[in-house]
Structures are given as C-alpha cells and as structure tokens.
Amino acid sequence: MVHIKTKISQLIFLMFLAAHQSYAAVDLSDAEKIKEFQRSQGIPDTGVLNQKTRDALKLLELKENNSRVTSAHAIKKNEDFVIDQSLLDLSIRANVENGAVNNDTLKNTIKEELVTRELMYQRAVDMKLDQDPVAKALMEQARKMVLVDMLIDQHLKKNPIAPDAINAEYKRQIDLVKDAEEFNIQMILVRSKDTADEAQKKVNAGEDFEKLASVYSTDNSKSNGGNVGWVLSTALIPQVSNVVVNLPKGVSTKQPIQTPNGWHIIKIVDKRPFQLPANLNQKEEKEKIAVLLKQQKRAEFIQSIRAARK
C-alpha cells in the first residue's frame, strides 16, 4: 500500500504543479482565457474549443489567492474546501494506467492526497515559496513533464498495439522456451577475484557448497545456502548461461565466472526440460505483453524525436 500511495502522491504532485500556474495574476473572463491559452499554445482561434484545450484550462484555473478550486463540476470536501472533479478524474485515470485498481479505496486515497497537497500549497504560497527561483525552475520542469507525457499518450493513442502484434509476440515467447531446459542451481557470488579463487578452491576440494555460500556469497540467496531454485537458461546472464547449459547434474564450475555483477561459482543441483505451467493464464500473459509492447513503442517514439534533431 505504501508503494501505491507513493505513486499516487507523485502523480498528483505533478498535476498540482501544472495546475497552479498561469492566469493567477489576471482575472480574465472564460472567453479571454480560452483565447489567451490558444495563442500561447499556437492553436488557431477557430471559435471551436477542443477537448484538450478544455482539459488544459481546467488544470490552469486554480487561483493562487483562493483556497478553493473554481469548477462547475466540483466535489465538496468540507465547507471550506472544494476538489476539482476534472483533477480528480485525471488523477484516478493516471493511477489506473499505472496499475492501480479503480475502486473506492483509490478514490478516497486520491481525494485525501488532493486535500493535503492543496493545504500544503496554500501554506507554501503564504510563505512566498512560489517566488523562490528554485521553486519556479522545478514548476517549469514539472510543466514540461506533463506536456511530454501528453505528447507520448497522444502518440500511443494514434498508434495502438494491434491484437495481432500481441498474439505474435506471445507465440514468439512460447516458441522461445518450449524446447528450453531449466536448472535448479546453487550460486556463490563475490566481488573480488581473490575471494572467488579462494571459494572456488574449497568447492573443488569437495567442501559443502551450501556452507561455503553462507560464508562467502554476497547474493540474496546466501541465507538459503546459495540455493537459487529453478531458472531458465534464458533468464541467466549470458556469461553464466553459456557455462551452465554444458554442466552435468551435480557438477560445479571449476573456475569462477566473471560478469558485471561480480564473480560467480555455480553448482547444478538438477536439470529438466522446461514445461509451460498447466495453469498458465493466456489472458494475463498477453496483458503483460501488451504493456511491454507499449513500453517499446514509447521508447521508439522518444528515439525518433531525438533522431529527428540530428
């Protein structure tokens, strides 16, 4: 729950930073605000207010000298405080897109966070912290982050992940492991070559591997005698995988294996052909693949923007 609340806080914080800017110094009419916003964003004044402009204006309508958010769709928290419905909706949607479950607990948590943020914001303004150069720089950076996220979201909506792409990637991953082996391994991981050589010498002499792992290893498996459990060869670091696949059952490496993580000594406790779990949930797996493909598409879009400037 702490992890989820942290995500909520971070997302709401960015939205508040974006919301508490512009239009505070001048009390413009709605029509004037719309025109001013469109001019600042390079949007032609066609007389038609698009939804993105409406959404952006809702976030820009918080008054710095007022303790309430002006909105026709506000939710009353108490007699002295109002939460903007559009900001609440945006916060909920952002958290759901990041894996949170849309339920009353999430909504209530976000409401409380919004109230807390607004109260803290008001106190900061009273102390004139909003005039601090560092605060101004951070708010500008947050504004840019919001716009960047909107740009990426727009690209992903225009270029959604096709079901065929998800099915093809699912099949590729299944084909990748259907003939694979998995290994039950024990491991000793150390940082220095000298320590690795010392431990390896004792392994080669036949000393108990689990006891040596509990003494020498820096891996999390140390407390379990170096027992890592069953792993696919494809899940191992290539330097380790290349050695492990050729080791017989019950045999340890004769020389430490160097990787970016340190020096590894591996023992093969058992090995067997990999079998897909009988209770494999294809829907859940494909949902995970969809998230992965979306992340890849996001990375490709960012790279294309960078490449266009070269």
Secondary structure in CASP SS format (residue, H / E / C, confidence):
PFRMAT SS
TARGET T0000
AUTHOR 0000-0000-0000
METHOD secondary structure of the structure
MODEL  1
M C 1.00
V H 1.00
H H 1.00
I H 1.00
K H 1.00
T H 1.00
K H 1.00
I H 1.00
S H 1.00
Q H 1.00
L H 1.00
I H 1.00
F H 1.00
L H 1.00
M H 1.00
F H 1.00
L H 1.00
A H 1.00
A H 1.00
H C 1.00
Q C 1.00
S C 1.00
Y C 1.00
A C 1.00
A C 1.00
V C 1.00
D C 1.00
L C 1.00
S C 1.00
D H 1.00
A H 1.00
E H 1.00
K H 1.00
I H 1.00
K H 1.00
E H 1.00
F H 1.00
Q H 1.00
R H 1.00
S H 1.00
Q H 1.00
G C 1.00
I C 1.00
P C 1.00
D C 1.00
T C 1.00
G C 1.00
V C 1.00
L C 1.00
N C 1.00
Q H 1.00
K H 1.00
T H 1.00
R H 1.00
D H 1.00
A H 1.00
L H 1.00
K H 1.00
L H 1.00
L H 1.00
E C 1.00
L C 1.00
K C 1.00
E C 1.00
N C 1.00
N C 1.00
S C 1.00
R C 1.00
V C 1.00
T C 1.00
S C 1.00
A C 1.00
H C 1.00
A E 1.00
I E 1.00
K E 1.00
K E 1.00
N E 1.00
E C 1.00
D C 1.00
F E 1.00
V E 1.00
I E 1.00
D E 1.00
Q H 1.00
S H 1.00
L H 1.00
L H 1.00
D H 1.00
L H 1.00
S H 1.00
I H 1.00
R H 1.00
A H 1.00
N H 1.00
V H 1.00
E H 1.00
N C 1.00
G C 1.00
A C 1.00
V C 1.00
N C 1.00
N C 1.00
D H 1.00
T H 1.00
L H 1.00
K H 1.00
N H 1.00
T H 1.00
I H 1.00
K H 1.00
E H 1.00
E H 1.00
L H 1.00
V H 1.00
T H 1.00
R H 1.00
E H 1.00
L H 1.00
M H 1.00
Y H 1.00
Q H 1.00
R H 1.00
A H 1.00
V H 1.00
D H 1.00
M C 1.00
K C 1.00
L H 1.00
D H 1.00
Q H 1.00
D C 1.00
P H 1.00
V H 1.00
A H 1.00
K H 1.00
A H 1.00
L H 1.00
M H 1.00
E H 1.00
Q H 1.00
A H 1.00
R H 1.00
K H 1.00
M H 1.00
V H 1.00
L H 1.00
V H 1.00
D H 1.00
M H 1.00
L H 1.00
I H 1.00
D H 1.00
Q H 1.00
H H 1.00
L H 1.00
K H 1.00
K H 1.00
N C 1.00
P C 1.00
I C 1.00
A C 1.00
P H 1.00
D H 1.00
A H 1.00
I H 1.00
N H 1.00
A H 1.00
E H 1.00
Y H 1.00
K H 1.00
R H 1.00
Q H 1.00
I H 1.00
D H 1.00
L H 1.00
V H 1.00
K C 1.00
D C 1.00
A C 1.00
E E 1.00
E E 1.00
F E 1.00
N E 1.00
I E 1.00
Q E 1.00
M E 1.00
I E 1.00
L E 1.00
V E 1.00
R C 1.00
S C 1.00
K H 1.00
D H 1.00
T H 1.00
A H 1.00
D H 1.00
E H 1.00
A H 1.00
Q H 1.00
K H 1.00
K H 1.00
V H 1.00
N H 1.00
A C 1.00
G C 1.00
E C 1.00
D C 1.00
F H 1.00
E H 1.00
K H 1.00
L H 1.00
A H 1.00
S H 1.00
V H 1.00
Y H 1.00
S C 1.00
T C 1.00
D C 1.00
N H 1.00
S H 1.00
K H 1.00
S H 1.00
N H 1.00
G C 1.00
G C 1.00
N E 1.00
V E 1.00
G E 1.00
W E 1.00
V E 1.00
L E 1.00
S H 1.00
T H 1.00
A H 1.00
L C 1.00
I C 1.00
P H 1.00
Q H 1.00
V H 1.00
S H 1.00
N H 1.00
V H 1.00
V H 1.00
V C 1.00
N C 1.00
L C 1.00
P C 1.00
K C 1.00
G C 1.00
V C 1.00
S E 1.00
T C 1.00
K C 1.00
Q C 1.00
P C 1.00
I E 1.00
Q E 1.00
T E 1.00
P C 1.00
N C 1.00
G E 1.00
W E 1.00
H E 1.00
I E 1.00
I E 1.00
K E 1.00
I E 1.00
V E 1.00
D E 1.00
K E 1.00
R E 1.00
P E 1.00
F C 1.00
Q C 1.00
L C 1.00
P C 1.00
A C 1.00
N C 1.00
L C 1.00
N C 1.00
Q H 1.00
K H 1.00
E H 1.00
E H 1.00
K H 1.00
E H 1.00
K H 1.00
I H 1.00
A H 1.00
V H 1.00
L H 1.00
L H 1.00
K H 1.00
Q H 1.00
Q H 1.00
K H 1.00
R H 1.00
A H 1.00
E H 1.00
F H 1.00
I H 1.00
Q H 1.00
S H 1.00
I H 1.00
R H 1.00
A H 1.00
A H 1.00
R C 1.00
K C 1.00
END
